[in-house]
Amino acid sequence: MPLHPPDRRRTSFRSGSRAAAFCLILACGATLGLNMPKSQGQGLFELLFGGFQQQQQHRPQSARAPARSTGREWRASSRPLAHQFIARRQERRVGGRPVSRRREPAAAVEPTAVGARSYCVRECDGYFFPVGTYSGASDLPNHQRTCNKLCPGAKSTLYIMRAGSDKIEEAVTARGGSLYSRLTAALQRRGDLDRPCSCRAETAAAPANTIYEDFTLRRGDAVMTPRGVAIFHGGSHYPYDARDFRSLAETRDVPERTRRMLAVLERANRHGRGGEVRRAGRPLGEHRSQSGGGDRR
């Protein structure tokens, strides 16, 4: 079968079509290049997909700061538009917030100011004992009575430390307003600051109604007495009396675990096997514990 030479007319037509398409692409690229600003004068393919050698153009800084971007317009960048679009899509995927956005630092927690407190100061050497929270002049009788019992046999004075202070030097006497620092200075001048000074044990047993004058008692407190455990149920009057206390057997709102522990202590106290814990100003054998975490009055 004879071979026919290729049709020259068909070949020339194909070559002409390719040349025309190539010229059309060049013309479109030139038109786009003329319409683009100089800062983005990249080729069509470089603009969309990036070239092999991209150089970032440096702009001269103007005297005025540029307007803040709203994030909606495309910003001039050395990266191709396709890359910018992908980067923005990735930024929106994290909770709707840009990945590079930093979290605001947590606000610092303000320290809670400490309320006013009372201290019992031994005048012979300036040694002090904490008494309790001081609310006002109505607390003075109870705090003074407690101060007198904290250090028997030694002269003591009640001092008040103002709210927010943590320095005993700033405390003042409840009556007269004299600074604690003046007492220590006077002791230093007399040479009595280092003189041996101590509380003396009471020769006689404390009265049996000492617990009735304890203003630190709170509802639910358990007190060990020679008769056994007594649970404080609160009272609207001060000093308290026997009606404000009930035995462990008469109290129903004590947790079972605490009840068992108090029962063991009560039996040991009755048989004289338990160690006696004494608080200053209380009869021997009395010890208070929190039985039920009662409400503070």
TORSE-34561 format. One record per residue (C-alpha): residue number from 0; residue in one letter; x, y, z. Coordinates in Angstrom, 1 decimal. Layout:
residues N
{NUM, a, {X, Y, Z}}
...
This chain:
residues 297
{0, m, {0.0, 0.0, 0.0}}
{1, p, {1.6, 3.3, -1.0}}
{2, l, {2.3, 5.8, 1.7}}
{3, h, {0.9, 9.3, 1.1}}
{4, p, {2.8, 12.3, 2.3}}
{5, p, {1.1, 14.3, 5.1}}
{6, d, {-1.3, 16.9, 4.1}}
{7, r, {0.7, 20.1, 4.2}}
{8, r, {-2.5, 22.2, 4.4}}
{9, r, {-3.6, 20.4, 7.6}}
{10, t, {-0.2, 20.7, 9.2}}
{11, s, {0.1, 24.4, 8.4}}
{12, f, {-3.4, 24.9, 9.8}}
{13, r, {-2.5, 23.3, 13.1}}
{14, s, {0.7, 25.3, 13.4}}
{15, g, {-1.2, 28.5, 12.7}}
{16, s, {-3.8, 27.7, 15.4}}
{17, r, {-1.1, 27.1, 18.0}}
{18, a, {0.7, 30.3, 17.0}}
{19, a, {-2.6, 32.2, 17.2}}
{20, a, {-3.4, 30.8, 20.7}}
{21, f, {0.1, 31.6, 21.9}}
{22, c, {-0.2, 35.2, 20.7}}
{23, l, {-3.6, 35.5, 22.3}}
{24, i, {-2.2, 34.4, 25.7}}
{25, l, {0.7, 36.9, 25.4}}
{26, a, {-1.8, 39.6, 24.5}}
{27, c, {-3.9, 38.9, 27.6}}
{28, g, {-0.9, 38.8, 29.8}}
{29, a, {0.3, 42.1, 28.4}}
{30, t, {-3.1, 43.7, 29.0}}
{31, l, {-3.2, 42.5, 32.6}}
{32, g, {0.3, 43.7, 33.1}}
{33, l, {-0.5, 47.2, 31.8}}
{34, n, {-3.6, 47.4, 34.1}}
{35, m, {-1.7, 46.3, 37.3}}
{36, p, {0.1, 48.8, 39.5}}
{37, k, {3.9, 48.7, 39.4}}
{38, s, {4.1, 47.2, 42.9}}
{39, q, {2.4, 44.1, 41.5}}
{40, g, {4.0, 44.1, 38.1}}
{41, q, {4.5, 40.3, 38.0}}
{42, g, {3.6, 38.0, 35.3}}
{43, l, {0.2, 36.3, 35.2}}
{44, f, {1.5, 32.9, 36.3}}
{45, e, {3.9, 34.4, 38.8}}
{46, l, {1.1, 36.4, 40.3}}
{47, l, {-1.1, 33.3, 40.7}}
{48, f, {1.5, 30.6, 41.5}}
{49, g, {4.8, 32.4, 42.2}}
{50, g, {8.0, 32.4, 40.2}}
{51, f, {11.3, 30.8, 40.7}}
{52, q, {13.0, 34.1, 41.8}}
{53, q, {10.7, 36.4, 43.8}}
{54, q, {12.1, 39.5, 45.3}}
{55, q, {10.2, 41.5, 47.9}}
{56, q, {10.0, 45.1, 47.0}}
{57, h, {10.9, 47.6, 49.7}}
{58, r, {8.6, 50.5, 50.1}}
{59, p, {10.0, 53.8, 51.5}}
{60, q, {8.4, 54.5, 54.8}}
{61, s, {6.0, 57.5, 54.8}}
{62, a, {5.9, 60.1, 57.5}}
{63, r, {2.4, 59.1, 58.4}}
{64, a, {1.5, 55.7, 59.7}}
{65, p, {-0.6, 53.6, 57.4}}
{66, a, {-4.3, 53.1, 58.1}}
{67, r, {-5.1, 50.1, 60.2}}
{68, s, {-6.1, 47.1, 58.1}}
{69, t, {-9.6, 45.6, 58.4}}
{70, g, {-8.3, 42.2, 57.2}}
{71, r, {-10.7, 42.1, 54.3}}
{72, e, {-8.5, 43.6, 51.5}}
{73, w, {-5.6, 41.7, 49.9}}
{74, r, {-2.3, 43.2, 51.1}}
{75, a, {0.8, 43.6, 48.9}}
{76, s, {3.0, 40.6, 49.6}}
{77, s, {5.9, 38.8, 48.1}}
{78, r, {3.8, 35.6, 48.3}}
{79, p, {1.6, 34.6, 45.4}}
{80, l, {-2.1, 35.2, 45.6}}
{81, a, {-2.9, 31.5, 45.7}}
{82, h, {-0.5, 31.1, 48.7}}
{83, q, {-2.1, 34.1, 50.5}}
{84, f, {-5.6, 32.6, 50.0}}
{85, i, {-4.5, 29.3, 51.4}}
{86, a, {-2.9, 31.0, 54.4}}
{87, r, {-6.0, 33.0, 55.2}}
{88, r, {-8.2, 29.8, 55.0}}
{89, q, {-5.8, 28.2, 57.5}}
{90, e, {-6.0, 31.2, 59.9}}
{91, r, {-9.8, 31.0, 59.9}}
{92, r, {-9.9, 27.3, 60.9}}
{93, v, {-8.7, 27.9, 64.5}}
{94, g, {-11.8, 29.1, 66.3}}
{95, g, {-12.4, 31.9, 63.8}}
{96, r, {-9.3, 33.7, 65.1}}
{97, p, {-5.9, 34.1, 63.5}}
{98, v, {-3.3, 31.6, 64.7}}
{99, s, {-0.7, 34.3, 65.3}}
{100, r, {-3.0, 36.3, 67.6}}
{101, r, {-1.8, 36.3, 71.2}}
{102, r, {-4.0, 35.8, 74.1}}
{103, e, {-4.5, 38.6, 76.5}}
{104, p, {-2.7, 38.0, 79.9}}
{105, a, {-5.0, 37.0, 82.7}}
{106, a, {-5.8, 39.8, 85.1}}
{107, a, {-3.8, 39.7, 88.3}}
{108, v, {-5.8, 38.5, 91.4}}
{109, e, {-6.0, 41.2, 94.0}}
{110, p, {-4.9, 40.0, 97.4}}
{111, t, {-7.6, 40.1, 100.1}}
{112, a, {-7.0, 42.6, 102.8}}
{113, v, {-6.7, 41.2, 106.3}}
{114, g, {-9.1, 42.7, 108.9}}
{115, a, {-8.2, 44.3, 112.2}}
{116, r, {-6.8, 41.9, 114.8}}
{117, s, {-6.1, 42.1, 118.5}}
{118, y, {-2.9, 41.1, 120.3}}
{119, c, {-2.1, 40.6, 124.0}}
{120, v, {1.3, 42.1, 124.8}}
{121, r, {3.3, 41.3, 127.9}}
{122, e, {4.6, 44.5, 129.3}}
{123, c, {7.7, 43.1, 130.9}}
{124, d, {9.4, 42.1, 127.7}}
{125, g, {7.0, 43.0, 124.8}}
{126, y, {6.1, 39.4, 123.9}}
{127, f, {2.7, 39.3, 122.3}}
{128, f, {0.0, 36.7, 121.8}}
{129, p, {-2.8, 36.7, 119.1}}
{130, v, {-6.3, 37.1, 120.6}}
{131, g, {-8.7, 37.3, 117.6}}
{132, t, {-10.4, 39.3, 114.9}}
{133, y, {-11.4, 42.8, 116.1}}
{134, s, {-14.6, 44.2, 114.7}}
{135, g, {-15.1, 47.3, 116.9}}
{136, a, {-15.4, 48.7, 120.4}}
{137, s, {-18.0, 46.2, 121.4}}
{138, d, {-15.3, 43.4, 121.2}}
{139, l, {-13.1, 45.1, 123.8}}
{140, p, {-14.5, 43.5, 127.0}}
{141, n, {-14.3, 40.0, 125.6}}
{142, h, {-10.8, 40.5, 124.1}}
{143, q, {-9.5, 42.1, 127.2}}
{144, r, {-10.8, 39.3, 129.4}}
{145, t, {-9.1, 36.8, 127.1}}
{146, c, {-5.9, 38.8, 127.2}}
{147, n, {-5.9, 38.6, 131.0}}
{148, k, {-6.1, 34.8, 130.9}}
{149, l, {-3.5, 34.2, 128.2}}
{150, c, {-0.6, 35.0, 130.5}}
{151, p, {-1.5, 34.7, 134.1}}
{152, g, {0.8, 36.3, 136.7}}
{153, a, {2.1, 38.9, 134.2}}
{154, k, {0.8, 42.3, 133.4}}
{155, s, {-0.5, 42.4, 129.8}}
{156, t, {-2.1, 45.0, 127.6}}
{157, l, {-4.4, 44.6, 124.7}}
{158, y, {-3.2, 46.0, 121.3}}
{159, i, {-5.1, 46.5, 118.1}}
{160, m, {-3.5, 46.0, 114.6}}
{161, r, {-5.3, 47.9, 111.9}}
{162, a, {-6.8, 46.2, 108.9}}
{163, g, {-4.3, 45.5, 106.1}}
{164, s, {-1.3, 45.8, 108.4}}
{165, d, {1.1, 42.9, 109.1}}
{166, k, {3.6, 44.7, 111.4}}
{167, i, {3.2, 44.5, 115.1}}
{168, e, {5.2, 47.8, 115.4}}
{169, e, {2.1, 49.6, 114.0}}
{170, a, {-0.3, 48.1, 116.6}}
{171, v, {-1.7, 50.5, 119.1}}
{172, t, {-3.2, 50.0, 122.6}}
{173, a, {-6.9, 49.5, 122.7}}
{174, r, {-7.1, 52.3, 125.3}}
{175, g, {-4.9, 55.3, 124.7}}
{176, g, {-3.7, 54.5, 121.2}}
{177, s, {0.0, 54.2, 122.1}}
{178, l, {2.2, 52.5, 119.5}}
{179, y, {3.8, 49.1, 120.2}}
{180, s, {7.1, 50.5, 119.0}}
{181, r, {7.1, 53.0, 121.9}}
{182, l, {6.9, 50.1, 124.4}}
{183, t, {9.9, 48.2, 122.9}}
{184, a, {11.8, 51.5, 122.8}}
{185, a, {11.2, 52.1, 126.5}}
{186, l, {12.2, 48.6, 127.4}}
{187, q, {15.4, 49.0, 125.4}}
{188, r, {16.3, 52.2, 127.3}}
{189, r, {15.7, 50.5, 130.6}}
{190, g, {17.6, 47.5, 129.6}}
{191, d, {14.6, 45.2, 130.4}}
{192, l, {14.1, 44.0, 126.8}}
{193, d, {16.1, 40.8, 127.4}}
{194, r, {15.3, 40.3, 131.0}}
{195, p, {13.8, 36.9, 131.8}}
{196, c, {10.0, 37.3, 131.9}}
{197, s, {7.4, 34.6, 131.7}}
{198, c, {3.8, 33.7, 132.6}}
{199, r, {3.3, 32.1, 135.9}}
{200, a, {1.1, 29.1, 136.4}}
{201, e, {-2.1, 29.6, 138.3}}
{202, t, {-1.9, 28.2, 141.8}}
{203, a, {-5.6, 27.6, 142.1}}
{204, a, {-7.7, 25.7, 139.6}}
{205, a, {-9.6, 27.9, 137.1}}
{206, p, {-13.3, 28.3, 137.7}}
{207, a, {-15.5, 25.7, 136.2}}
{208, n, {-17.4, 28.3, 134.1}}
{209, t, {-14.3, 29.2, 132.0}}
{210, i, {-15.8, 27.8, 128.8}}
{211, y, {-18.8, 30.0, 129.2}}
{212, e, {-16.6, 33.1, 128.7}}
{213, d, {-14.8, 31.8, 125.6}}
{214, f, {-16.0, 34.1, 122.8}}
{215, t, {-14.2, 32.1, 120.1}}
{216, l, {-16.7, 29.2, 120.5}}
{217, r, {-18.7, 28.5, 117.3}}
{218, r, {-21.7, 26.3, 116.8}}
{219, g, {-20.7, 22.6, 116.6}}
{220, d, {-17.5, 23.0, 118.6}}
{221, a, {-16.8, 20.0, 121.0}}
{222, v, {-15.3, 20.8, 124.4}}
{223, m, {-13.8, 18.1, 126.6}}
{224, t, {-14.9, 18.6, 130.3}}
{225, p, {-14.4, 16.4, 133.4}}
{226, r, {-18.0, 15.1, 132.7}}
{227, g, {-17.3, 14.2, 129.1}}
{228, v, {-17.7, 15.8, 125.7}}
{229, a, {-20.0, 18.9, 125.5}}
{230, i, {-21.2, 20.2, 122.1}}
{231, f, {-21.7, 24.0, 121.8}}
{232, h, {-25.1, 24.8, 120.2}}
{233, g, {-24.8, 28.6, 120.3}}
{234, g, {-26.4, 31.2, 122.4}}
{235, s, {-27.8, 34.7, 122.0}}
{236, h, {-26.2, 36.0, 125.2}}
{237, y, {-22.7, 36.3, 126.6}}
{238, p, {-21.3, 34.8, 128.8}}
{239, y, {-22.8, 31.5, 127.9}}
{240, d, {-24.3, 29.0, 130.3}}
{241, a, {-25.0, 25.3, 130.6}}
{242, r, {-28.1, 25.6, 128.4}}
{243, d, {-25.9, 26.4, 125.4}}
{244, f, {-24.1, 23.0, 125.6}}
{245, r, {-25.4, 19.4, 125.1}}
{246, s, {-23.8, 16.1, 125.7}}
{247, l, {-22.5, 14.0, 122.7}}
{248, a, {-25.4, 11.5, 123.2}}
{249, e, {-28.0, 14.4, 123.0}}
{250, t, {-26.5, 15.8, 119.8}}
{251, r, {-27.8, 14.2, 116.6}}
{252, d, {-26.1, 16.3, 113.9}}
{253, v, {-22.5, 15.1, 114.6}}
{254, p, {-21.0, 13.1, 111.7}}
{255, e, {-20.7, 9.4, 112.4}}
{256, r, {-16.9, 9.4, 112.0}}
{257, t, {-16.5, 12.4, 114.3}}
{258, r, {-18.9, 10.9, 116.8}}
{259, r, {-16.8, 7.7, 117.1}}
{260, m, {-13.6, 9.6, 117.6}}
{261, l, {-15.1, 11.8, 120.3}}
{262, a, {-16.6, 8.7, 122.0}}
{263, v, {-13.1, 7.2, 122.2}}
{264, l, {-11.7, 10.4, 123.7}}
{265, e, {-14.6, 10.6, 126.2}}
{266, r, {-14.0, 7.0, 127.4}}
{267, a, {-10.2, 7.6, 127.7}}
{268, n, {-10.9, 10.8, 129.7}}
{269, r, {-13.2, 9.1, 132.1}}
{270, h, {-10.7, 6.3, 132.8}}
{271, g, {-7.8, 8.8, 133.0}}
{272, r, {-5.8, 7.2, 130.1}}
{273, g, {-5.9, 10.2, 127.7}}
{274, g, {-3.4, 12.9, 127.7}}
{275, e, {-4.8, 16.2, 129.0}}
{276, v, {-4.5, 19.1, 126.7}}
{277, r, {-4.8, 22.5, 128.4}}
{278, r, {-5.4, 25.8, 126.7}}
{279, a, {-4.4, 29.0, 128.5}}
{280, g, {-7.1, 30.2, 130.8}}
{281, r, {-9.0, 26.9, 130.8}}
{282, p, {-9.5, 24.2, 133.4}}
{283, l, {-7.3, 21.2, 133.2}}
{284, g, {-8.7, 18.5, 131.0}}
{285, e, {-10.6, 20.8, 128.7}}
{286, h, {-9.9, 20.6, 125.0}}
{287, r, {-12.0, 22.0, 122.1}}
{288, s, {-12.3, 20.6, 118.7}}
{289, q, {-14.4, 21.2, 115.6}}
{290, s, {-16.9, 18.4, 115.5}}
{291, g, {-19.2, 19.3, 112.6}}
{292, g, {-17.8, 22.4, 111.0}}
{293, g, {-20.7, 24.4, 112.3}}
{294, d, {-21.6, 27.8, 111.0}}
{295, r, {-19.9, 30.8, 112.4}}
{296, r, {-22.2, 33.1, 114.2}}
